[in-house]
Amino acid sequence: MRPHPGLWNLTKATIIGFTAILLLGRPGEFVRPYLISVKEEVPLASQLAAWFLERIFDLLFALGIFGYGLSRLSVSHGHVTVPALQWLFQVGGSLVWTLSALCLGLLIFLRRFPQLFRARLVSGLGFLDEHRLAKADKLIRSFLEGAESVRSTGAVVLVLAYTALEWILIAACYLCILRSFNGPVRFSVIDIFIYMGFVAVGTVVQLPGIGGGMQVVSVLVLHEIFGIPVELATSMTLVVWITTFVILLPVGIPLALHEGLNWNKLKALREESSV
């Protein structure tokens, strides 16, 4: 669709998009695909599909980290006080990790046989009336457009490599922040994976302006699993939240105001996407 996209346009859209998530909650997710579609002059539906595919890869890695973190919780390291819970966490972690790997394999398999997938799925939805079936078929087509962005083996390898690099950087950020506190726990890499796995699940709940799920889960994990006092756990959580989310505001808000000059394109874009 766009062999040579503008890196600055993509960077601006990413910063503004995550600023919108912070200010508006999860509905702000759609700001970034919209801005990219405007700046790069590509259909909005294609960017929504690419965004969905990106979130799938992110979710799979988050599930893998979460499962690994659960499986590493142990009595000997003081993470779990009840031995029976250790067995439950280890089994649950292994199941989550296996499920994420299977889903990733299914997603990669899907890209090789997209039309077969579409035909089977539309056939299975044959009980719907004609109007609803047409809508479902359009949604499936949009998803497959996003899947085409990883149609080659090289593209899949690059997506996996960049996603892994992204999560490594996040883990390094958490490790540096949590170790900077003079707390009772000297966090190891395994501890960071445990913490990051729970927090990644908590970020699914994002309330406008205040976050929500991430902060609550972070405080609970630091206090209940690592035995850190609530006050210190709260301080750690606030620093993590400010460093990973709020830090975008001073840059994202001015960029959003500047890009607001182009919001009049929204009406034309909606008409294009509805055709």
ZICORPE-V225843 format. One record per run of one state. SS is the DSSP state (A for helix, B for strand, O for the rest). FROM is the first residue (numbers start at 1). TO is the last residue. If there is no record, write none. Layout:
SS;FROM;TO, SS;FROM;TO
This chain:
O;1;6, A;7;40, O;41;43, A;44;72, O;73;82, A;83;112, O;113;113, A;114;124, O;125;129, A;130;150, O;151;152, A;153;180, O;181;188, A;189;202, O;203;205, B;206;207, O;208;210, B;211;212, A;213;225, O;226;229, A;230;244, O;245;245, A;246;274, O;275;275
